[in-house]
Amino acid sequence: MNCSNSSIKVNETFHRIQLIVYIPVFILGVLFNALAFWVFCCKLTKWTETKVYMINLVIADCCLLFTLPFKVFFHRSGNPRDNLCFVLESTYFINRYASIYIITITAIDRYIAIMCPLKSVTLRSPLKAAVISGALWILMISVVCLTKVLEKLEHDGICFEKLSTEPSKGALIFSIVGFFIPLIILSFCSIQIIKKLVRMKNRKPHEEQLIQKAIYIVSANMAVFIICFLPVNTGHIIRFIVDATSTNCSVIHRGNEFLHLASIIANTNCCLDAICYYFVNQEFQEASSMLAKTKSVKSMSAKTHLSICH
């Protein structure tokens, strides 16, 4: 279907909304992430797995924040997809999906710490967390840059704006592999952790308070992840469907507007990560430490019982 650029691209109202939202997101995001980076590097002197992942998450969020002013300006001015745009788009998407995977890996790490506290001693270490993070960055940079090169060869257009009605297979694959699979993993880990922590209740008041805080934090973390990233990745799938089914131009325009509005919601995650994961780091260290002591006591009791029986 041949739709004109003006019939697909977002209108002036969207650019105003984008500006209104991104100015506080950029300012607060820089402040919160700078504070989080200072806390993790200067105040939390002990290197832990969570600290390694959180520093990587802060770096990803800061790099994405750096692209937002350019995203607003280039999108509004209709800047073509030149080499600078290629760098900015690649940086934007690398750090969006790096954030998603770092959050998912952190959930897996918490799952191991809470569900298998004794085995976690061998499965987890700051060095292993650093190696995993490094491998993740290499993978994200390679995949996103390759995808953007292919898109640049196939489609022209405006920076940060898809004006072609050709279905984007890359966007579909990124949504499935880059979000929906991590969503399943994160949801499973979070639900299992919550169930485990609920079973740990009926303890001393102080311990029960720590457990309740940890439950709230896991629930809030999962909610923030879904609220921020589900709409935009659903938007990519909707846009793929309307492009693939040759729907009329007005439907494609509405799908495009939904995708861009959802993208604004996704980018607010840069502010929320720094707050959520600072608390996750502290509370989970306490909760997992407490669970490890409990299992250690049970293990010792079992060994004592066996030695008495024999």
C-alpha positions as CSV (number, residue, x, y, z in Angstrom):
1,M,0.0,0.0,0.0
2,N,1.3,3.4,-1.0
3,C,0.7,5.8,1.9
4,S,2.2,9.2,1.9
5,N,4.6,10.2,4.7
6,S,2.2,12.8,6.1
7,S,-0.6,10.1,6.4
8,I,1.6,7.9,8.6
9,K,3.8,10.1,10.7
10,V,2.7,11.4,14.1
11,N,1.1,14.8,14.4
12,E,2.3,18.0,16.2
13,T,0.4,17.1,19.4
14,F,2.6,14.0,19.9
15,H,5.8,16.1,19.6
16,R,4.5,18.4,22.4
17,I,3.7,15.4,24.6
18,Q,7.1,14.0,23.9
19,L,8.8,17.3,24.9
20,I,6.7,17.7,28.1
21,V,7.5,14.1,29.3
22,Y,11.1,13.9,28.2
23,I,12.4,17.1,29.9
24,P,11.6,15.9,33.5
25,V,12.5,12.3,32.5
26,F,15.9,13.4,31.3
27,I,16.6,15.7,34.4
28,L,15.3,13.2,37.0
29,G,16.9,10.3,35.2
30,V,20.3,11.9,35.2
31,L,20.0,12.8,38.9
32,F,18.7,9.4,40.0
33,N,21.2,7.4,38.0
34,A,24.1,9.6,39.1
35,L,23.0,9.1,42.7
36,A,22.6,5.3,42.2
37,F,26.0,5.1,40.6
38,W,27.5,7.0,43.5
39,V,25.8,4.8,46.1
40,F,26.8,1.5,44.3
41,C,30.4,2.6,43.7
42,C,31.2,4.7,46.8
43,K,28.9,3.6,49.6
44,L,28.4,-0.1,48.9
45,T,32.1,-1.0,49.1
46,K,31.6,-4.8,48.9
47,W,31.4,-6.2,45.3
48,T,28.3,-8.4,44.9
49,E,26.6,-9.9,41.9
50,T,23.7,-7.5,42.3
51,K,26.1,-4.5,42.5
52,V,27.7,-5.6,39.2
53,Y,24.3,-5.9,37.5
54,M,23.1,-2.6,38.9
55,I,26.1,-0.7,37.7
56,N,25.5,-2.1,34.2
57,L,21.9,-1.1,34.4
58,V,22.8,2.4,35.4
59,I,25.2,2.6,32.5
60,A,22.5,1.4,30.1
61,D,19.9,3.8,31.4
62,C,22.4,6.8,31.2
63,C,23.3,5.9,27.6
64,L,19.6,5.8,26.7
65,L,19.0,9.1,28.4
66,F,21.8,10.6,26.4
67,T,19.8,9.8,23.1
68,L,16.5,11.4,24.3
69,P,17.3,15.1,23.4
70,F,18.5,14.0,20.0
71,K,15.4,11.7,19.6
72,V,13.1,14.7,20.3
73,F,15.0,17.1,18.0
74,F,15.6,14.7,15.0
75,H,12.0,13.3,15.2
76,R,10.5,16.8,15.2
77,S,12.7,18.2,12.5
78,G,12.4,15.2,10.2
79,N,16.1,14.5,10.2
80,P,17.0,11.8,7.5
81,R,18.5,8.5,8.4
82,D,22.1,9.5,8.0
83,N,25.2,8.1,9.8
84,L,24.6,10.2,13.0
85,C,21.0,8.9,13.1
86,F,22.3,5.3,12.7
87,V,24.6,5.8,15.8
88,L,21.8,7.3,17.9
89,E,19.1,4.7,16.9
90,S,21.6,1.9,17.6
91,T,22.6,3.4,21.0
92,Y,18.9,3.8,21.9
93,F,17.9,0.3,21.1
94,I,21.0,-1.4,22.4
95,N,20.5,0.2,25.8
96,R,16.7,-0.4,25.8
97,Y,17.1,-4.2,25.3
98,A,20.3,-4.3,27.4
99,S,18.2,-2.9,30.3
100,I,15.5,-5.5,29.8
101,Y,18.0,-8.3,29.8
102,I,20.0,-7.0,32.8
103,I,16.7,-6.7,34.7
104,T,15.9,-10.3,33.7
105,I,19.4,-11.6,34.6
106,T,19.1,-9.9,38.0
107,A,15.8,-11.7,38.6
108,I,17.4,-15.0,37.7
109,D,20.3,-14.2,40.1
110,R,17.8,-13.3,42.9
111,Y,15.9,-16.6,42.1
112,I,19.1,-18.6,42.6
113,A,20.0,-16.7,45.8
114,I,16.6,-17.2,47.4
115,M,15.6,-20.6,46.1
116,C,19.0,-22.3,46.2
117,P,21.0,-20.3,48.8
118,L,23.6,-23.1,49.5
119,K,24.2,-23.9,45.8
120,S,24.3,-20.2,45.0
121,V,27.8,-20.0,46.6
122,T,29.2,-21.9,43.6
123,L,26.7,-20.7,41.0
124,R,27.1,-16.9,41.8
125,S,30.1,-14.6,42.1
126,P,30.9,-11.0,41.1
127,L,33.4,-12.2,38.5
128,K,30.7,-14.5,36.9
129,A,28.3,-11.6,36.9
130,A,30.9,-9.3,35.2
131,V,31.5,-12.0,32.5
132,I,27.8,-12.4,31.9
133,S,27.3,-8.6,31.7
134,G,30.2,-8.3,29.2
135,A,28.9,-11.1,27.0
136,L,25.4,-9.5,27.1
137,W,26.8,-6.1,25.9
138,I,28.7,-7.7,23.0
139,L,25.6,-9.6,21.9
140,M,23.4,-6.6,22.1
141,I,25.8,-4.3,20.2
142,S,26.4,-6.9,17.5
143,V,22.7,-7.8,17.0
144,V,21.3,-4.3,17.1
145,C,24.0,-2.8,14.8
146,L,23.5,-5.6,12.3
147,T,19.7,-5.1,12.3
148,K,20.1,-1.3,11.9
149,V,22.5,-1.7,9.0
150,L,20.0,-4.0,7.2
151,E,17.2,-1.5,7.9
152,K,19.3,1.3,6.6
153,L,19.9,-0.6,3.3
154,E,16.2,-1.5,2.9
155,H,14.4,1.6,4.1
156,D,15.0,5.4,4.0
157,G,13.0,7.8,6.1
158,I,13.1,10.0,9.1
159,C,15.3,9.3,12.1
160,F,13.4,7.5,14.8
161,E,10.3,7.2,12.5
162,K,9.3,4.3,10.3
163,L,7.4,5.7,7.3
164,S,7.6,2.6,5.2
165,T,4.5,0.3,5.2
166,E,6.8,-2.7,4.6
167,P,6.4,-5.1,7.7
168,S,9.5,-4.9,9.9
169,K,10.6,-8.4,10.7
170,G,13.4,-7.1,12.8
171,A,11.0,-5.2,15.1
172,L,8.9,-8.3,15.5
173,I,11.8,-10.5,16.4
174,F,13.2,-8.0,18.8
175,S,9.8,-7.7,20.6
176,I,9.5,-11.5,21.0
177,V,13.2,-12.3,21.8
178,G,14.0,-9.0,23.4
179,F,10.9,-8.6,25.6
180,F,8.3,-11.4,25.7
181,I,10.8,-14.2,26.4
182,P,12.5,-12.2,29.2
183,L,9.0,-11.3,30.5
184,I,8.2,-15.0,30.9
185,I,11.5,-15.7,32.7
186,L,11.2,-12.6,35.0
187,S,7.5,-13.4,35.8
188,F,8.4,-17.0,36.7
189,C,11.4,-16.1,38.9
190,S,9.4,-13.3,40.6
191,I,6.4,-15.4,41.3
192,Q,8.5,-18.3,42.7
193,I,10.4,-15.9,44.9
194,I,7.2,-14.3,46.3
195,K,5.8,-17.8,47.0
196,K,9.0,-18.8,48.8
197,L,9.1,-15.5,50.9
198,V,5.4,-16.0,51.8
199,R,6.2,-19.4,53.2
200,M,9.0,-17.9,55.2
201,K,6.6,-15.7,57.3
202,N,5.5,-16.3,60.9
203,R,9.0,-15.5,62.2
204,K,10.3,-12.8,64.5
205,P,8.7,-9.4,63.9
206,H,11.9,-7.9,62.5
207,E,12.5,-10.8,60.1
208,E,8.9,-10.8,59.0
209,Q,9.1,-7.1,58.2
210,L,12.2,-7.7,56.1
211,I,10.4,-10.5,54.2
212,Q,7.3,-8.3,53.6
213,K,9.5,-5.5,52.3
214,A,11.2,-8.0,49.9
215,I,7.8,-9.2,48.7
216,Y,6.7,-5.6,48.0
217,I,9.9,-4.8,46.1
218,V,9.7,-7.9,43.9
219,S,6.0,-7.2,43.1
220,A,6.8,-3.5,42.4
221,N,9.8,-4.4,40.2
222,M,7.7,-6.8,38.1
223,A,4.8,-4.3,37.8
224,V,7.2,-1.5,36.7
225,F,8.8,-3.8,34.1
226,I,5.4,-4.8,32.7
227,I,3.9,-1.3,32.7
228,C,7.0,0.3,31.0
229,F,7.9,-2.3,28.4
230,L,4.7,-4.2,27.6
231,P,2.9,-1.4,25.7
232,V,5.8,-0.5,23.4
233,N,6.5,-4.1,22.5
234,T,2.8,-4.8,21.9
235,G,2.9,-1.7,19.7
236,H,5.7,-3.2,17.6
237,I,3.6,-6.3,17.0
238,I,0.5,-4.2,16.2
239,R,2.5,-2.2,13.7
240,F,3.8,-5.3,12.1
241,I,0.3,-6.8,11.8
242,V,-1.3,-3.6,10.3
243,D,1.6,-3.3,7.8
244,A,1.5,-7.0,6.9
245,T,-2.3,-7.0,6.3
246,S,-2.2,-3.9,4.1
247,T,-4.7,-2.1,6.3
248,N,-5.8,1.4,5.2
249,C,-3.4,4.4,6.0
250,S,-5.5,5.8,8.8
251,V,-5.2,2.5,10.8
252,I,-1.4,2.4,10.2
253,H,-1.3,6.0,11.4
254,R,-3.1,5.1,14.6
255,G,-0.9,2.1,15.1
256,N,2.2,4.3,14.6
257,E,0.9,6.9,17.2
258,F,0.2,4.2,19.7
259,L,3.8,2.8,19.2
260,H,5.4,6.2,19.8
261,L,3.3,7.0,22.8
262,A,4.1,3.6,24.3
263,S,7.8,4.4,23.6
264,I,7.5,7.5,25.8
265,I,6.2,5.3,28.6
266,A,9.1,2.8,28.1
267,N,11.7,5.6,28.4
268,T,10.4,6.6,31.8
269,N,11.9,3.3,33.0
270,C,15.3,5.1,33.1
271,C,14.1,7.0,36.2
272,L,12.4,4.1,37.9
273,D,15.3,1.6,37.7
274,A,17.6,3.6,39.9
275,I,15.0,3.8,42.7
276,C,13.7,0.2,42.5
277,Y,17.0,-1.6,42.3
278,Y,18.7,0.4,45.1
279,F,16.1,-1.1,47.4
280,V,16.3,-4.5,45.8
281,N,20.0,-4.7,46.4
282,Q,19.7,-4.0,50.2
283,E,16.5,-6.0,50.9
284,F,17.5,-9.1,49.0
285,Q,20.9,-9.2,50.6
286,E,19.2,-9.4,54.0
287,A,16.4,-11.8,52.9
288,S,18.7,-14.2,51.1
289,S,21.2,-14.1,53.9
290,M,18.5,-14.9,56.4
291,L,17.2,-17.8,54.2
292,A,20.8,-19.2,53.8
293,K,21.2,-19.2,57.6
294,T,17.8,-21.0,58.0
295,K,18.8,-23.7,55.4
296,S,22.2,-24.1,57.0
297,V,20.6,-24.7,60.4
298,K,18.2,-27.3,58.9
299,S,21.1,-29.0,57.1
300,M,23.1,-29.2,60.3
301,S,20.0,-30.5,62.2
302,A,19.5,-33.3,59.5
303,K,23.2,-34.3,59.7
304,T,23.0,-34.4,63.5
305,H,19.9,-36.5,63.4
306,L,21.5,-39.0,60.9
307,S,24.6,-39.3,63.1
308,I,22.4,-40.0,66.2
309,C,20.4,-42.7,64.3
310,H,23.6,-44.4,63.1
